[in-house]
Amino acid sequence: MKKFFIVYRGIWIALIVLIVFALQEYFLFSAQFIFIAALFAFLSSLILFRGPAEIDFKNAIVPLLSVYEDYFHALTNRLYQKNTEQEIEMIRVKVENAFRTAPEWVLQKGYHARLREGHRHFLIRVIQIGEILFSLHALTRQSLDKKTLKKIKKNLYFIADQVGLLFFSLAEAIELRKPKGGVEDWDAAIDEIENILRVEDKKYIYFVGWVENMKDLRYFLLKCVQAMR
């Protein structure tokens, strides 16, 4: 597989350079221009012909992001009794299975020099996101006040939609496809939830735990976005 990509990258670079040389007779290109053309051919080959390391990473990460999205939406629905604990557990098992195929080999010594920093950073953040989702799952098992849940329902589902869109957008970026639609900032939604909790007579520690996890989730998702740059 590695030889396949090397050969096709070589053919692409050679083709660009040969075209430039063929046109030199008519346009009198300078040596500097030819060098730039060759550099362009090399860089474009990195985009057009993704190496096996990139493909393996994509194949391992994209399914994990997809099941994360399902898991988070299911957890939000669980707060409002729209699904059962058994259904949540089925998705949790999918997450755990996806974890087993996570590309931990990017942490090994000698991994691809060009991809190493970005892939390692991305993987670590993805693992941290998984831990947040497991924490949220534990919170759904607690007894939560229904009146308070009703007051924050709109904001919780808004956040759930934005988180799902961000998971989807990350997967699309890894697939080298342009994400559809933009992700809205949910800071205002979190602030509104916190304001609602402040005026309650009791201290709802489990609600506070949910909000703090939302903040951490947002932070690590943004770190994943930065790792893609």
Residue frames relative to the residue before (quaternion, step in Angstrom):
aa qw qx qy qz dx dy dz
M 1.0000 0.0000 0.0000 0.0000 0.00 0.00 0.00
K 0.6532 0.5123 -0.3168 0.4587 3.58 0.93 -0.91
K 0.6471 0.5163 -0.3250 0.4572 3.61 0.96 -0.85
F 0.5974 0.5842 -0.3520 0.4218 3.57 1.08 -0.78
F 0.7106 0.4512 -0.2626 0.4717 3.57 0.83 -1.00
I 0.6217 0.5354 -0.3480 0.4536 3.59 1.02 -0.71
V 0.6525 0.5197 -0.3079 0.4575 3.58 0.94 -0.92
Y 0.7100 0.4573 -0.2793 0.4570 3.59 0.82 -0.96
R 0.6121 0.5160 -0.3563 0.4819 3.59 1.08 -0.58
G 0.6441 0.5262 -0.3173 0.4556 3.57 0.99 -0.82
I 0.6430 0.5179 -0.3157 0.4676 3.58 0.99 -0.85
W 0.6524 0.5209 -0.3128 0.4529 3.58 0.94 -0.88
I 0.6683 0.4922 -0.2998 0.4703 3.59 0.88 -0.93
A 0.6625 0.5079 -0.3056 0.4580 3.57 0.91 -0.93
L 0.6367 0.5441 -0.3267 0.4380 3.58 1.01 -0.81
I 0.6610 0.5002 -0.3084 0.4666 3.58 0.91 -0.90
V 0.6744 0.4963 -0.2968 0.4591 3.57 0.89 -0.96
L 0.6494 0.5172 -0.3190 0.4571 3.60 0.95 -0.80
I 0.6283 0.5292 -0.3356 0.4610 3.59 1.00 -0.75
V 0.6462 0.5177 -0.3128 0.4654 3.55 1.00 -0.89
F 0.6629 0.4939 -0.3050 0.4728 3.58 0.92 -0.89
A 0.6434 0.5302 -0.3249 0.4465 3.59 0.99 -0.78
L 0.7161 0.4345 -0.2448 0.4883 3.56 1.06 -0.75
Q 0.4689 0.7073 -0.4307 0.3070 3.58 1.27 -0.30
E 0.6141 0.5772 -0.3425 0.4151 3.58 1.05 -0.76
Y 0.7322 0.4201 -0.2256 0.4864 3.55 1.08 -0.73
F 0.8027 0.2973 -0.1346 0.4992 3.58 1.02 -0.76
L 0.3182 -0.7873 0.4800 0.2202 3.61 1.30 -0.09
F 0.0444 0.8254 -0.5569 0.0818 3.57 0.73 1.09
S 0.4428 -0.6785 0.5199 0.2707 3.58 -1.07 0.72
A 0.6478 -0.5049 0.3894 0.4169 3.54 -1.28 0.30
Q 0.6163 0.5523 -0.3416 0.4454 3.55 1.09 -0.74
F 0.6464 0.5179 -0.3178 0.4615 3.57 0.98 -0.82
I 0.6430 0.5211 -0.3181 0.4623 3.57 1.00 -0.86
F 0.6331 0.5247 -0.3273 0.4656 3.58 1.02 -0.79
I 0.6524 0.5106 -0.3085 0.4675 3.58 0.96 -0.89
A 0.6391 0.5271 -0.3201 0.4596 3.57 1.02 -0.83
A 0.6526 0.5061 -0.3097 0.4713 3.57 1.00 -0.83
L 0.6404 0.5214 -0.3183 0.4656 3.58 1.03 -0.83
F 0.6307 0.5275 -0.3178 0.4722 3.56 1.04 -0.84
A 0.6443 0.5286 -0.3201 0.4504 3.57 0.96 -0.86
F 0.6622 0.5075 -0.3072 0.4578 3.57 0.98 -0.87
L 0.6908 0.4808 -0.2895 0.4558 3.59 0.83 -0.97
S 0.6589 0.4982 -0.3173 0.4658 3.57 0.97 -0.78
S 0.6074 0.5581 -0.3575 0.4380 3.57 1.12 -0.60
L 0.6063 0.5608 -0.3509 0.4413 3.57 1.14 -0.63
I 0.6777 0.4710 -0.2760 0.4927 3.54 1.18 -0.65
L 0.7116 0.4736 -0.2602 0.4491 3.55 0.88 -1.00
F 0.7945 0.2095 -0.0937 0.5622 3.57 0.99 -0.83
R 0.1425 -0.8150 0.5596 0.0472 3.53 0.11 1.31
G 0.4578 -0.7101 0.4724 0.2509 3.55 -0.93 0.93
P 0.6998 -0.4854 0.3247 0.4115 3.57 -1.27 0.29
A 0.6011 0.5629 -0.3671 0.4325 3.63 1.07 -0.64
E 0.6626 0.5027 -0.2973 0.4689 3.58 0.97 -0.86
I 0.6683 0.5035 -0.2953 0.4612 3.56 0.97 -0.88
D 0.6477 0.5122 -0.3166 0.4669 3.58 0.97 -0.84
F 0.6443 0.5175 -0.3171 0.4653 3.57 1.00 -0.84
K 0.6478 0.5196 -0.3119 0.4617 3.56 0.94 -0.91
N 0.6847 0.5066 -0.2879 0.4379 3.58 0.84 -0.99
A 0.6903 0.4616 -0.2790 0.4822 3.59 1.15 -0.55
I 0.7219 0.4684 -0.2473 0.4453 3.59 0.98 -0.83
V 0.6410 0.5664 -0.3435 0.3878 3.60 0.84 -0.91
P 0.6674 0.4779 -0.3321 0.4646 3.68 0.82 -0.79
L 0.6280 0.5382 -0.3354 0.4510 3.60 1.07 -0.69
L 0.6502 0.5029 -0.3129 0.4758 3.59 0.96 -0.82
S 0.6395 0.5402 -0.3179 0.4453 3.57 1.03 -0.81
V 0.7031 0.4394 -0.2745 0.4870 3.59 0.89 -0.89
Y 0.5460 0.5812 -0.3908 0.4597 3.61 1.20 -0.44
E 0.6487 0.5273 -0.3091 0.4536 3.55 0.92 -0.96
D 0.6662 0.4929 -0.2973 0.4742 3.59 0.90 -0.92
Y 0.6475 0.5442 -0.3081 0.4356 3.56 0.97 -0.91
F 0.6870 0.4897 -0.2927 0.4501 3.57 0.83 -0.98
H 0.6544 0.4979 -0.3189 0.4714 3.60 0.93 -0.84
A 0.6424 0.5237 -0.3196 0.4592 3.58 1.00 -0.80
L 0.6450 0.5204 -0.3181 0.4604 3.59 1.02 -0.77
T 0.6389 0.5093 -0.3245 0.4766 3.57 1.01 -0.79
N 0.6552 0.5062 -0.3078 0.4688 3.59 0.96 -0.85
R 0.6126 0.5732 -0.3475 0.4188 3.56 1.08 -0.72
L 0.5815 0.5879 -0.3704 0.4231 3.59 1.08 -0.63
Y 0.7660 0.3293 -0.1562 0.5295 3.56 1.13 -0.74
Q 0.5214 -0.6932 0.3797 0.3217 3.55 1.25 0.60
K 0.3682 0.7407 -0.4831 0.2871 3.59 1.06 0.73
N 0.7606 0.1428 -0.1324 0.6193 3.55 1.31 0.00
T 0.5086 -0.6573 0.4682 0.3002 3.57 -1.27 0.07
E 0.6469 -0.5073 0.3955 0.4095 3.55 -1.28 0.31
Q 0.6110 0.5589 -0.3454 0.4416 3.58 1.08 -0.69
E 0.6466 0.5125 -0.3144 0.4694 3.58 1.02 -0.81
I 0.6336 0.5222 -0.3203 0.4725 3.56 1.05 -0.80
E 0.6523 0.5274 -0.3126 0.4457 3.56 0.94 -0.88
M 0.6131 0.5485 -0.3459 0.4512 3.59 1.06 -0.71
I 0.6688 0.4729 -0.2976 0.4904 3.58 1.00 -0.81
R 0.6077 0.5564 -0.3500 0.4456 3.57 1.05 -0.75
V 0.6298 0.5273 -0.3298 0.4654 3.58 1.00 -0.80
K 0.6280 0.5288 -0.3311 0.4652 3.60 1.03 -0.77
V 0.6343 0.5238 -0.3215 0.4689 3.56 1.04 -0.82
E 0.6695 0.4997 -0.2994 0.4610 3.56 0.89 -0.93
N 0.6370 0.5147 -0.3238 0.4738 3.60 1.04 -0.75
A 0.6465 0.5062 -0.3170 0.4746 3.58 1.04 -0.79
F 0.5937 0.5702 -0.3499 0.4472 3.57 1.13 -0.68
R 0.6462 0.5488 -0.3200 0.4229 3.57 0.99 -0.85
T 0.7320 0.3740 -0.2220 0.5244 3.58 1.18 -0.55
A 0.3275 0.7507 -0.5080 0.2667 3.60 1.26 0.29
P 0.5022 -0.6987 0.4269 0.2783 3.60 -0.95 0.85
E 0.0186 -0.8381 0.5447 -0.0233 3.57 0.52 1.19
W 0.5274 0.6486 -0.4050 0.3705 3.58 1.23 -0.30
V 0.5498 0.6008 -0.4170 0.4037 3.62 1.19 -0.25
L 0.6376 0.5293 -0.3205 0.4588 3.59 1.27 -0.36
Q 0.5415 0.6438 -0.3913 0.3731 3.56 1.26 -0.25
K 0.5813 -0.5870 0.4404 0.3514 3.52 -1.20 0.62
G 0.7893 0.3171 -0.2374 0.4692 3.56 -0.99 0.84
Y 0.4004 0.7132 -0.4884 0.3042 3.59 1.26 0.15
H 0.7653 -0.4148 0.2578 0.4192 3.57 -1.25 0.60
A 0.4380 -0.7466 0.4378 0.2430 3.59 -0.49 1.22
R 0.6890 0.4944 -0.2877 0.4450 3.59 0.92 -0.91
L 0.7611 0.3893 -0.1913 0.4823 3.58 1.03 -0.78
R 0.4657 0.7521 -0.4064 0.2290 3.55 1.24 -0.55
E 0.7190 0.4685 -0.2788 0.4311 3.60 0.60 -1.11
G 0.7014 0.4753 -0.2736 0.4553 3.59 0.81 -0.99
H 0.6842 0.4883 -0.2900 0.4575 3.58 0.88 -0.93
R 0.6541 0.5061 -0.3214 0.4612 3.60 0.95 -0.80
H 0.6492 0.5144 -0.3116 0.4657 3.56 0.93 -0.91
F 0.6590 0.5164 -0.3037 0.4548 3.56 0.92 -0.94
L 0.6701 0.5116 -0.3022 0.4449 3.59 0.87 -0.96
I 0.6518 0.5172 -0.3206 0.4526 3.59 0.91 -0.88
R 0.6603 0.4968 -0.3062 0.4727 3.59 0.96 -0.83
V 0.6341 0.5309 -0.3282 0.4564 3.58 1.00 -0.79
I 0.6402 0.5095 -0.3198 0.4778 3.59 1.01 -0.78
Q 0.6481 0.5124 -0.3171 0.4656 3.59 0.99 -0.82
I 0.6167 0.5350 -0.3424 0.4650 3.59 1.07 -0.70
G 0.6251 0.5431 -0.3305 0.4528 3.56 1.02 -0.79
E 0.6452 0.5191 -0.3159 0.4631 3.58 1.00 -0.81
I 0.6236 0.5281 -0.3336 0.4701 3.59 1.07 -0.72
L 0.6581 0.5120 -0.3109 0.4562 3.58 0.94 -0.86
F 0.6329 0.5127 -0.3300 0.4772 3.59 1.04 -0.74
S 0.6275 0.5280 -0.3273 0.4694 3.58 1.08 -0.73
L 0.6441 0.5117 -0.3133 0.4745 3.59 1.00 -0.82
H 0.6070 0.5559 -0.3469 0.4495 3.56 1.06 -0.75
A 0.6463 0.5183 -0.3163 0.4622 3.58 0.97 -0.85
L 0.6531 0.5242 -0.3124 0.4485 3.59 1.02 -0.78
T 0.6253 0.5485 -0.3516 0.4296 3.62 1.06 -0.63
R 0.6258 0.5452 -0.3357 0.4454 3.60 1.22 -0.36
Q 0.5835 0.5869 -0.3651 0.4264 3.58 1.29 -0.18
S 0.5207 -0.6139 0.4908 0.3333 3.55 -1.27 0.39
L 0.0496 -0.8228 0.5655 -0.0272 3.56 -0.46 1.22
D 0.5484 -0.6426 0.4350 0.3116 3.55 -1.02 0.85
K 0.4328 -0.7403 0.4574 0.2355 3.58 -0.66 1.14
K 0.6294 0.5383 -0.3459 0.4410 3.60 1.02 -0.72
T 0.6608 0.4906 -0.3017 0.4813 3.56 1.00 -0.84
L 0.6142 0.5472 -0.3407 0.4553 3.59 1.02 -0.79
K 0.6524 0.5207 -0.3138 0.4525 3.57 0.97 -0.84
K 0.6607 0.5267 -0.3092 0.4364 3.58 0.99 -0.83
I 0.7711 0.3468 -0.1840 0.5013 3.59 1.02 -0.76
K 0.3509 0.7835 -0.4607 0.2253 3.59 1.31 0.04
K 0.6633 0.5212 -0.3150 0.4349 3.59 0.80 -0.98
N 0.7005 0.4674 -0.2717 0.4659 3.57 0.87 -0.94
L 0.6344 0.5325 -0.3389 0.4463 3.59 1.01 -0.74
Y 0.6934 0.4581 -0.2851 0.4776 3.58 0.94 -0.82
F 0.5789 0.5526 -0.3758 0.4672 3.58 1.15 -0.52
I 0.6557 0.4991 -0.3011 0.4799 3.57 0.95 -0.93
A 0.6358 0.5386 -0.3292 0.4442 3.59 0.95 -0.87
D 0.6535 0.5097 -0.3118 0.4646 3.59 0.98 -0.83
Q 0.6822 0.4887 -0.2908 0.4596 3.58 0.95 -0.88
V 0.6266 0.5210 -0.3321 0.4750 3.58 1.05 -0.75
G 0.6510 0.5174 -0.3117 0.4598 3.57 0.95 -0.88
L 0.6560 0.5079 -0.3067 0.4664 3.56 0.98 -0.85
L 0.6537 0.5115 -0.3156 0.4599 3.57 1.03 -0.77
F 0.6111 0.5260 -0.3443 0.4809 3.60 1.03 -0.73
F 0.6650 0.5086 -0.2921 0.4623 3.56 0.93 -0.96
S 0.6652 0.5146 -0.2996 0.4506 3.58 0.95 -0.91
L 0.6269 0.5252 -0.3327 0.4696 3.58 1.05 -0.74
A 0.6506 0.5089 -0.3130 0.4687 3.57 0.96 -0.85
E 0.6481 0.5163 -0.3132 0.4640 3.59 1.00 -0.83
A 0.6407 0.5250 -0.3225 0.4581 3.58 1.01 -0.82
I 0.6461 0.5114 -0.3165 0.4701 3.59 1.00 -0.82
E 0.6780 0.4734 -0.2739 0.4912 3.57 1.12 -0.73
L 0.4140 -0.7216 0.4407 0.3372 3.59 1.39 -0.03
R 0.4967 0.5967 -0.4656 0.4248 3.55 1.03 0.89
K 0.5094 -0.6475 0.4710 0.3152 3.56 -1.08 0.70
P 0.4339 -0.7077 0.4886 0.2685 3.61 -0.70 1.05
K 0.3731 -0.7178 0.5458 0.2183 3.55 -1.11 0.76
G 0.8286 0.1526 -0.1352 0.5215 3.56 -0.74 1.05
G 0.4024 -0.7157 0.5215 0.2321 3.54 -1.26 0.42
V 0.4322 -0.6741 0.5372 0.2649 3.53 -1.28 0.48
E 0.3115 -0.7529 0.5536 0.1718 3.56 -0.82 1.02
D 0.5250 -0.6230 0.4784 0.3277 3.55 -1.16 0.62
W 0.1942 -0.8063 0.5477 0.1109 3.59 -0.87 0.90
D 0.2642 0.7727 -0.5257 0.2384 3.59 1.15 0.54
A 0.6605 0.5193 -0.3082 0.4462 3.56 0.95 -0.92
A 0.6380 0.5259 -0.3249 0.4592 3.58 1.05 -0.78
I 0.6467 0.5048 -0.3154 0.4770 3.58 1.01 -0.81
D 0.6376 0.5295 -0.3237 0.4564 3.59 0.99 -0.84
E 0.6603 0.5082 -0.3110 0.4572 3.57 0.96 -0.85
I 0.6261 0.5243 -0.3356 0.4695 3.59 1.02 -0.76
E 0.6594 0.5084 -0.3069 0.4611 3.58 0.94 -0.88
N 0.6355 0.5257 -0.3252 0.4627 3.59 1.03 -0.75
I 0.6341 0.5219 -0.3245 0.4694 3.58 1.04 -0.78
L 0.6736 0.5014 -0.2952 0.4557 3.58 0.95 -0.89
R 0.6254 0.5677 -0.3416 0.4122 3.59 1.07 -0.69
V 0.7127 0.4554 -0.2645 0.4633 3.59 1.02 -0.72
E 0.5060 0.6318 -0.4372 0.3920 3.59 1.24 -0.05
D 0.5593 -0.6319 0.4307 0.3200 3.57 -1.15 0.69
K 0.7585 0.3403 -0.1848 0.5241 3.59 1.04 -0.77
K 0.4687 -0.6353 0.5276 0.3135 3.52 -1.29 0.33
Y 0.1547 -0.8026 0.5730 0.0589 3.56 -0.44 1.22
I 0.2033 -0.8387 0.4954 0.0989 3.53 0.23 1.32
Y 0.6570 0.5148 -0.3260 0.4438 3.59 1.02 -0.72
F 0.6165 0.5232 -0.3412 0.4793 3.57 1.11 -0.65
V 0.6330 0.5243 -0.3194 0.4716 3.55 1.01 -0.85
G 0.6323 0.5335 -0.3226 0.4599 3.56 1.01 -0.81
W 0.6336 0.5250 -0.3250 0.4661 3.57 1.02 -0.80
V 0.6665 0.5057 -0.3005 0.4580 3.58 0.90 -0.96
E 0.6601 0.5037 -0.3176 0.4579 3.59 0.89 -0.87
N 0.6331 0.5140 -0.3264 0.4779 3.58 1.06 -0.68
M 0.6049 0.5505 -0.3481 0.4581 3.58 1.11 -0.68
K 0.6484 0.5155 -0.3119 0.4653 3.56 1.00 -0.86
D 0.6647 0.4953 -0.3005 0.4718 3.58 0.96 -0.89
L 0.6294 0.5420 -0.3285 0.4496 3.56 1.02 -0.82
R 0.6440 0.5165 -0.3136 0.4692 3.55 0.97 -0.87
Y 0.6499 0.5346 -0.3139 0.4396 3.58 0.92 -0.93
F 0.7282 0.4386 -0.2562 0.4602 3.59 0.78 -1.01
L 0.5992 0.5403 -0.3642 0.4652 3.59 1.11 -0.55
L 0.6503 0.4978 -0.3144 0.4800 3.59 1.00 -0.80
K 0.6120 0.5330 -0.3473 0.4698 3.59 1.09 -0.64
C 0.6181 0.5276 -0.3397 0.4735 3.59 1.07 -0.68
V 0.6305 0.5259 -0.3280 0.4671 3.57 1.02 -0.80
Q 0.6539 0.5126 -0.3107 0.4617 3.58 0.96 -0.86
A 0.6453 0.5317 -0.3179 0.4470 3.58 1.04 -0.76
M 0.6331 0.5396 -0.3291 0.4469 3.58 1.21 -0.47
R 0.5818 0.6117 -0.3746 0.3835 3.60 1.18 -0.39
